[in-house]
Amino acid sequence: MKELYLAGKIAELLAAFEGMKGVEEVVAGRAKASGELEVKCVRVQYNPKKTDICELLKTYFNEGVNPYIIAEDPLEQAAVIYKAAEDVPQIEYYARFMQNRGAEPGAALGNMILNDTMPEENELRRVQINYGRLQEFLAD
């Protein structure tokens, strides 16, 4: 079993993860992480043979939180807290994916390079995601 701690509004997170394939248990609580990060979150215990961290993050950002806004309650700001350092590259990869989501890629045509043609009013929104290593979890 592996664990991931995901911050946000508890009711929405519980609804998103309960019954998800590969998720064994979802517990609400508060977590403290490195860098003085403290959040309301759910601890998601999952079987890595049945689901992976990217599926959890996909569900988290599509059904649990909006990673592009700053939450009214700082304790509910989008944050991913991990226990194992091996999870960091996947979390960083997914955060970069979310930042570039919807971006129109630059393209090369022969010797001419075309840059991003996205108008300023549609400029990419900055992803507001915190993450850190778990120091303490207190279940509600």
Phi, psi and chi 1 to 4 in degrees:
 res  aa     phi    psi   chi1   chi2   chi3   chi4
   1 MET       -  143.7  -86.2  -40.0  135.6      -
   2 LYS  -122.1  164.2  -69.9 -169.3   74.2  170.4
   3 GLU  -131.5  146.6  -65.4  178.0   -2.1      -
   4 LEU  -141.5  140.4 -163.2   61.0      -      -
   5 TYR  -113.3  123.1  -60.1   79.5      -      -
   6 LEU  -123.1  123.9  -57.3  167.1      -      -
   7 ALA   -90.0  152.6      -      -      -      -
   8 GLY   152.6 -160.4      -      -      -      -
   9 LYS   -76.4  119.9  -66.7 -176.5  179.7  179.9
  10 ILE   -56.0  -47.6  -60.0  -60.5      -      -
  11 ALA   -59.2  -42.0      -      -      -      -
  12 GLU   -66.7  -39.1  -67.8  173.7   13.2      -
  13 LEU   -68.8  -41.4  -65.0  172.6      -      -
  14 LEU   -60.9  -44.3  -70.6  171.2      -      -
  15 ALA   -63.5  -36.0      -      -      -      -
  16 ALA   -70.9  -35.6      -      -      -      -
  17 PHE  -103.6  -23.0  -69.3  103.6      -      -
  18 GLU   -66.9  127.2  -72.3  179.5  -20.6      -
  19 GLY    87.2   -2.3      -      -      -      -
  20 MET   -69.9  139.5 -177.7  177.9  171.1      -
  21 LYS   -57.2  129.5  179.8 -177.2  174.7 -174.0
  22 GLY    90.1  -14.4      -      -      -      -
  23 VAL   -87.5  121.0  172.4      -      -      -
  24 GLU   -89.2  -37.3  -57.1  -66.6  -33.2      -
  25 GLU  -155.6  142.6 -177.1 -179.9   40.7      -
  26 VAL  -127.9  122.4 -177.0      -      -      -
  27 VAL  -127.6  130.0  177.1      -      -      -
  28 ALA   -81.5  149.8      -      -      -      -
  29 GLY   177.4 -158.9      -      -      -      -
  30 ARG  -127.4  143.7  -72.2 -178.0 -179.7 -115.7
  31 ALA  -128.8  146.8      -      -      -      -
  32 LYS  -115.5  137.5  -69.1 -176.9 -178.2  178.9
  33 ALA  -133.2  173.6      -      -      -      -
  34 SER   -57.1  152.9   54.6      -      -      -
  35 GLY    76.3   26.2      -      -      -      -
  36 GLU    58.4   28.3  -61.1 -178.1   23.0      -
  37 LEU   -82.7  123.1  177.8   61.4      -      -
  38 GLU  -132.0  129.5 -175.3  172.6  -16.1      -
  39 VAL  -144.7  159.2  -67.4      -      -      -
  40 LYS   -84.5  133.0  -64.7  177.0 -174.5  175.7
  41 CYS  -154.5  177.2   65.8      -      -      -
  42 VAL  -118.3  141.4  -67.0      -      -      -
  43 ARG   -92.6  119.6  178.2 -177.3   65.6 -155.2
  44 VAL  -105.6  111.8  179.2      -      -      -
  45 GLN   -95.7  127.0  -70.6 -176.0  -39.2      -
  46 TYR  -138.6  157.5   65.7   99.8      -      -
  47 ASN   -93.8  112.4 -177.0  -21.3      -      -
  48 PRO   -67.4  -10.9   21.8  -29.2      -      -
  49 LYS   -82.2  -16.3  -67.1 -179.0 -179.8  179.9
  50 LYS  -108.6  -25.9  -65.5 -177.6  179.3  178.5
  51 THR  -151.2  158.2 -166.8      -      -      -
  52 ASP  -118.1  172.9   66.8   -3.0      -      -
  53 ILE   -62.6  -33.0 -166.3  169.1      -      -
  54 CYS   -66.5  -35.6  -74.8      -      -      -
  55 GLU   -66.0  -39.3  -82.8  -59.3  -49.4      -
  56 LEU   -64.3  -44.6  -64.7  174.9      -      -
  57 LEU   -66.3  -37.3  -66.6  174.0      -      -
  58 LYS   -60.1  -47.3  179.1  179.7  174.2 -176.1
  59 THR   -63.7  -43.2  -60.9      -      -      -
  60 TYR   -57.8  -49.6  176.6   57.8      -      -
  61 PHE   -80.7  -19.7  -67.7  120.9      -      -
  62 ASN   -91.4  -29.9  -72.2  -31.9      -      -
  63 GLU  -122.3  -18.8  -60.7  177.2   30.0      -
  64 GLY   -99.8  -49.2      -      -      -      -
  65 VAL  -141.7  162.0  -61.3      -      -      -
  66 ASN  -101.4  110.9 -177.7  -16.2      -      -
  67 PRO   -76.2   -0.5   30.3  -36.0      -      -
  68 TYR  -101.0   -0.5  -58.7  105.7      -      -
  69 ILE  -119.8  159.3   63.5  167.9      -      -
  70 ILE   -94.3  121.9  -63.9  176.0      -      -
  71 ALA   -66.5  147.9      -      -      -      -
  72 GLU   -62.1  -39.7  -70.1  179.8   18.4      -
  73 ASP   -98.3  114.1 -178.2   -8.7      -      -
  74 PRO   -57.7  -23.7  -16.9   24.4      -      -
  75 LEU   -74.3  -11.1  -65.3  175.3      -      -
  76 GLU  -110.6   12.1  -65.9  177.6  -14.7      -
  77 GLN   -65.9  143.0 -178.7   61.9   43.7      -
  78 ALA   -53.8  124.2      -      -      -      -
  79 ALA  -154.1  142.4      -      -      -      -
  80 VAL  -119.3  121.7  178.6      -      -      -
  81 ILE  -116.2  131.7  -60.0  172.5      -      -
  82 TYR  -120.0  159.5   57.6   89.8      -      -
  83 LYS  -102.9  -38.7  -76.8 -178.9   78.0  172.6
  84 ALA  -100.6  129.9      -      -      -      -
  85 ALA   -60.4  -23.6      -      -      -      -
  86 GLU   -65.1  -16.5   67.8 -173.6   23.9      -
  87 ASP   -82.3  -18.7  -66.5  -23.3      -      -
  88 VAL   -58.2  -48.1  173.7      -      -      -
  89 PRO   -59.0  -37.5  -23.7   32.4      -      -
  90 GLN   -69.7  -38.1  -69.4  174.5  -59.2      -
  91 ILE   -65.5  -46.1  -65.3  167.3      -      -
  92 GLU   -63.3  -41.1  -70.9  176.6  -20.0      -
  93 TYR   -60.4  -45.6  172.2   81.6      -      -
  94 TYR   -68.5  -36.1 -153.7   85.7      -      -
  95 ALA   -63.5  -41.0      -      -      -      -
  96 ARG   -64.6  -39.7  -79.0 -168.1  -57.4  -83.8
  97 PHE   -59.3  -46.0  167.0   76.5      -      -
  98 MET   -64.4  -36.9  -68.5  -59.6  -64.9      -
  99 GLN   -65.3  -36.9 -179.2   61.5   58.2      -
 100 ASN   -92.7   -2.0  -65.3  -39.0      -      -
 101 ARG   -59.2  127.5 -170.0  177.9 -157.9  176.3
 102 GLY    84.5   -2.5      -      -      -      -
 103 ALA   -74.4  139.6      -      -      -      -
 104 GLU   -85.3  117.8 -176.4  178.1  -40.7      -
 105 PRO   -71.3  150.6   26.2  -32.6      -      -
 106 GLY   -67.9  156.7      -      -      -      -
 107 ALA  -138.2  153.3      -      -      -      -
 108 ALA  -112.2  129.6      -      -      -      -
 109 LEU  -122.4  104.3  -64.1  173.0      -      -
 110 GLY    60.4 -122.2      -      -      -      -
 111 ASN   -93.6   -2.2  -67.2  -29.0      -      -
 112 MET   -99.1  133.2 -176.6 -171.6  -53.9      -
 113 ILE  -107.2  123.1  -62.7  176.0      -      -
 114 LEU   -96.8  128.8  -57.1  174.7      -      -
 115 ASN   -88.0  177.9  -67.9  -37.2      -      -
 116 ASP   -56.0  129.1 -174.4    8.7      -      -
 117 THR  -105.6   17.0   58.2      -      -      -
 118 MET   -69.4  126.9 -173.1  176.2  -72.8      -
 119 PRO   -63.0  155.1   -4.7    9.5      -      -
 120 GLU   -58.3  -36.6  -76.9 -174.5   36.5      -
 121 GLU   -67.2  -17.2   62.3  -89.7    7.7      -
 122 ASN  -106.0   20.8  -66.6  -22.8      -      -
 123 GLU   -56.7  147.1 -167.9  171.2  -34.8      -
 124 LEU   -60.1  140.6  -68.2  176.6      -      -
 125 ARG   -87.4  142.6  -60.2  169.9  -70.2  167.8
 126 ARG   -74.9  133.2 -175.3  171.1  177.3  -93.7
 127 VAL   -73.7  130.9  173.0      -      -      -
 128 GLN  -106.9   73.5  -54.8  -69.4  -31.4      -
 129 ILE  -121.5  129.2  -54.5  169.9      -      -
 130 ASN  -102.8  153.4  -63.4  -47.7      -      -
 131 TYR  -153.2  155.5   63.8   93.8      -      -
 132 GLY  -169.9  172.1      -      -      -      -
 133 ARG   -85.8  134.8 -173.7  179.9 -153.3  123.6
 134 LEU   -60.4  133.6 -179.3   71.6      -      -
 135 GLN  -111.4  -37.3  -68.4  179.5  -21.6      -
 136 GLU  -157.2  140.3  179.5 -178.4   17.2      -
 137 PHE  -129.3  129.6  176.4   73.9      -      -
 138 LEU  -118.9  113.2  -58.7  169.9      -      -
 139 ALA   -72.9  145.7      -      -      -      -
 140 ASP   -75.0      -  -73.9  -16.7      -      -
